[in-house]
Amino acid sequence: MRMKVPSWVIFVLLVFAGIGLISQISTNLSMFFIPIVLIAIVFIAYKLGPKSSQPKVKKSSRTEAKVKAMTQQNKHKAKQPTKIVRKRSQAKLHVIDGQKGKSRAQSGE
């Protein structure tokens, strides 16, 4: 889960970045040029990068036929309402009588 950063923290960071940017430009312009070029390259690579997060995989004709058959079966099943029948458990259970929690009146003494 991502934590939300308070807006005042972002504002303070932007102010410090602005002060640093202005002081860097005023002292040495050539040192400022390299980071700008690197940021521009990263930005362009990000924008022109791959559009899809999932790789494109060509499905075989056999797989396509299976998918088509499954969708047709689902359409036929949707038309015929079926009643869901729940099977009963076949477990053989029995109760073991114990002495815990019984008073003398209940135990017959």
Stockholm file with secondary structure:
# STOCKHOLM 1.0

chainA/1-109         MRMKVPSWVIFVLLVFAGIGLISQISTNLSMFFIPIVLIAIVFIAYKLGPKSSQPKVKKSSRTEAKVKAMTQQNKHKAKQPTKIVRKRSQAKLHVIDGQKGKSRAQSGE
#=GR chainA/1-109 SS CCCCCCHHHHHHHHHHHHHHHHHHHHHCHHHHHHHHHHHHHHHHHHHSSCSCSSCCCCCCHHHHHHHHHHHHHHHHHHHSCCCCCCCCCCCCCCCCCCCTTCCHHHHTC
#=GC SS_cons         CCCCCCHHHHHHHHHHHHHHHHHHHHHCHHHHHHHHHHHHHHHHHHHSSCSCSSCCCCCCHHHHHHHHHHHHHHHHHHHSCCCCCCCCCCCCCCCCCCCTTCCHHHHTC
//
